[in-house]
Amino acid sequence: MSTEIPSGADLSIDPLHRLAERIRAKEARVAVIGLGYVGLPLLVGLDHAGYPTLGVEADPEKVGSLQEGRSYIVDITDSEVATLDRAEFSADPDALARADVLLICVPTPLTDHVPDLSMVRRAAESVARSLTPGKLVILESTTYPGTTEEIVRPILETSGLVAGDDFALAYSPERIDPGQGAWRLENTPKVVAGLTERCRDLAVSLYAEVVREVVTTSSPREAEMAKLVENTFRQVNIALVNELAILAKELEVDIWEALQAAATKPFGYMPFWPGPGVGGHCIAIDPSYLSWRAGQQLGYRIGFIEHANEVNNRMPSYVVARISEALNDVGRPIRGTRVLAIGVSYKAGVDDQRESPSLAVMQKLKAKGAEVSYHDPYVAEVALNGDTLRSLPLDEATLAAMDCVVVLTAHPGIDYRWLVRLASLVFDARGVTSGIDAPNVVRL
Ligand SMILES: NC(=O)c1ccc[n+]([C@@H]2O[C@H](COP(=O)([O-])OP(=O)(O)OC[C@H]3O[C@@H](n4cnc5c(N)ncnc54)[C@H](O)[C@@H]3O)[C@@H](O)[C@H]2O)c1
């Protein structure tokens, strides 16, 4: 690959060349800014690869927890944190001055349905304050095409240094799948792009020490887009099966059986499953970054994304209507009914409740007068319509006290056959009871 170093240049005094050497020798100190679901596993991966690391996290509680060797991320164990070799943690952005490589892993939410890059801006500003020649800055946060070049680059260049010449700038989207186990940082191919070829090569040389396969794109825009394509693909397909689930009910077709049959096709098909909606920091948000960007730049929104949002966002209300119907069929109104929700996190096997459709369903049930409680092996406590609820044990006494159990998250480790046997009525919004033929089960 081209290195874009001018011929005749004295490499020993070229700061980016020195950085390349330090990355190769594992002497470069790598700072991760934002130690959440993305940043903490990345820092652990870099530590395991042999780099001295520095975690800078705005939340002092998280910093305290890591300094005491405790993890707060489902995929990272306490012992993984306690045995980190050369990691330091700080809540002080000034600590970034000590880093050679800076990875920005801060949230990119929607605020009032509009991309909110304020945390990316703030992180870039704190990097700019201590930027010196020969550093590498990589944005990992998910965002719309153009962010690295149009938002991050100018902020970093307020330092008086030039991206691509004095310091290197790259983009690499994270692809973690929290709570699922199979695909971790090291065995998931990593997409990497640099502002220049030299920026890209520096970023690739670092990631190649942490992941097995690095894939490059020719500019950050394609890498930014790749991440949004991946998540839009999921968002649209989930909306499709949600819409089909609503249709199938009207057609008196068991959608779960139909989708399982379709999933046996060995080519040209990928299974997606209906549910109470979408949540988390990705599927519920990222596609809107793309559609917003299209609107801002081109004057039109992306129809598929907007429609998928509409379908997915209506699912909690649809699920509540179906629960109400199921209760009606056994002669009960929602008001005063004791409902146990199984799962408040947005997906199975994690504690993450951001944008969780389970919470939306529970709020709506409560607003209609139901007495809502929940069980979630990953979440001890949630706030619901001004009240604090604590997870109830999932045992015979709890089930005997409920009029209806609503499965909203397909958490592993729950015996759904046992649950169906003991509960008086089960509304299954996740298909976990497929194949269990019982009169007290109603499926989405
Ligand atoms: N969670 C996922 O599954 C996932 C997967 C792929 C990509 N992403 C993307 O990665 C990015 C981060 O997501 P996440 O899930 O890790 O978020 P998170 O909320 O779990 O973690 C982000 C952390 O950044 C901290 N932070 C915010 N501003 C800061 C600053 N200026 N300095 C230091 N720390 C700061 C927050 O306190 C928080 O702890 C987002 O763009 C998200 O879309 C997330």
Ligand as a Chemical Component Dictionary entry (heavy atoms), coordinates in Angstrom:
data_LIG
# 
_chem_comp.id                   LIG 
_chem_comp.type                 NON-POLYMER 
_chem_comp.pdbx_formal_charge   0 
_chem_comp.three_letter_code    LIG 
# 
loop_
_chem_comp_atom.comp_id 
_chem_comp_atom.atom_id 
_chem_comp_atom.alt_atom_id 
_chem_comp_atom.type_symbol 
_chem_comp_atom.charge 
_chem_comp_atom.model_Cartn_x 
_chem_comp_atom.model_Cartn_y 
_chem_comp_atom.model_Cartn_z 
_chem_comp_atom.pdbx_ordinal 
LIG N1  N1  N 0  -24.223 -0.912 21.825 1  
LIG C1  C1  C 0  -24.047 -1.514 20.661 2  
LIG O1  O1  O 0  -24.438 -2.657 20.475 3  
LIG C2  C2  C 0  -23.333 -0.802 19.518 4  
LIG C3  C3  C 0  -22.885 -1.570 18.453 5  
LIG C4  C4  C 0  -22.190 -0.957 17.421 6  
LIG C5  C5  C 0  -22.017 0.418  17.444 7  
LIG N2  N2  N 1  -22.494 1.174  18.483 8  
LIG C6  C6  C 0  -22.237 2.618  18.440 9  
LIG O2  O2  O 0  -21.113 2.909  19.261 10 
LIG C7  C7  C 0  -21.274 4.175  19.885 11 
LIG C8  C8  C 0  -21.205 4.018  21.393 12 
LIG O3  O3  O 0  -22.290 3.200  21.798 13 
LIG P1  P1  P 0  -22.307 2.432  23.178 14 
LIG O4  O4  O 0  -23.417 1.454  23.074 15 
LIG O5  O5  O -1 -20.961 1.957  23.544 16 
LIG O6  O6  O 0  -22.737 3.630  24.145 17 
LIG P2  P2  P 0  -22.682 3.633  25.746 18 
LIG O7  O7  O 0  -23.665 4.644  26.202 19 
LIG O8  O8  O 0  -22.759 2.231  26.264 20 
LIG O9  O9  O 0  -21.202 4.133  26.050 21 
LIG C9  C9  C 0  -20.730 5.374  25.685 22 
LIG C10 C10 C 0  -19.955 5.952  26.855 23 
LIG O10 O10 O 0  -19.383 7.197  26.446 24 
LIG C11 C11 C 0  -19.355 8.054  27.581 25 
LIG N3  N3  N 0  -19.117 9.403  27.086 26 
LIG C12 C12 C 0  -19.971 10.245 26.458 27 
LIG N4  N4  N 0  -19.327 11.386 26.122 28 
LIG C13 C13 C 0  -18.053 11.267 26.547 29 
LIG C14 C14 C 0  -16.896 12.088 26.480 30 
LIG N5  N5  N 0  -16.931 13.281 25.885 31 
LIG N6  N6  N 0  -15.758 11.658 27.047 32 
LIG C15 C15 C 0  -15.698 10.442 27.646 33 
LIG N7  N7  N 0  -16.749 9.613  27.729 34 
LIG C16 C16 C 0  -17.911 10.011 27.168 35 
LIG C17 C17 C 0  -20.678 7.788  28.246 36 
LIG O11 O11 O 0  -20.644 8.174  29.607 37 
LIG C18 C18 C 0  -20.826 6.275  28.072 38 
LIG O12 O12 O 0  -20.327 5.549  29.173 39 
LIG C19 C19 C 0  -22.597 4.730  19.374 40 
LIG O13 O13 O 0  -22.358 5.513  18.238 41 
LIG C20 C20 C 0  -23.361 3.474  18.977 42 
LIG O14 O14 O 0  -24.327 3.716  17.987 43 
LIG C21 C21 C 0  -23.127 0.577  19.541 44 
# 
loop_
_chem_comp_bond.comp_id 
_chem_comp_bond.atom_id_1 
_chem_comp_bond.atom_id_2 
_chem_comp_bond.value_order 
_chem_comp_bond.pdbx_ordinal 
LIG N1  C1  SING 1  
LIG C1  O1  DOUB 2  
LIG C1  C2  SING 3  
LIG C2  C3  SING 4  
LIG C2  C21 DOUB 5  
LIG C3  C4  DOUB 6  
LIG C4  C5  SING 7  
LIG C5  N2  DOUB 8  
LIG N2  C6  SING 9  
LIG N2  C21 SING 10 
LIG C6  O2  SING 11 
LIG C6  C20 SING 12 
LIG O2  C7  SING 13 
LIG C7  C8  SING 14 
LIG C7  C19 SING 15 
LIG C8  O3  SING 16 
LIG O3  P1  SING 17 
LIG P1  O4  DOUB 18 
LIG P1  O5  SING 19 
LIG P1  O6  SING 20 
LIG O6  P2  SING 21 
LIG P2  O7  DOUB 22 
LIG P2  O8  SING 23 
LIG P2  O9  SING 24 
LIG O9  C9  SING 25 
LIG C9  C10 SING 26 
LIG C10 O10 SING 27 
LIG C10 C18 SING 28 
LIG O10 C11 SING 29 
LIG C11 N3  SING 30 
LIG C11 C17 SING 31 
LIG N3  C12 SING 32 
LIG N3  C16 SING 33 
LIG C12 N4  DOUB 34 
LIG N4  C13 SING 35 
LIG C13 C14 SING 36 
LIG C13 C16 DOUB 37 
LIG C14 N5  SING 38 
LIG C14 N6  DOUB 39 
LIG N6  C15 SING 40 
LIG C15 N7  DOUB 41 
LIG N7  C16 SING 42 
LIG C17 O11 SING 43 
LIG C17 C18 SING 44 
LIG C18 O12 SING 45 
LIG C19 O13 SING 46 
LIG C19 C20 SING 47 
LIG C20 O14 SING 48 
# 
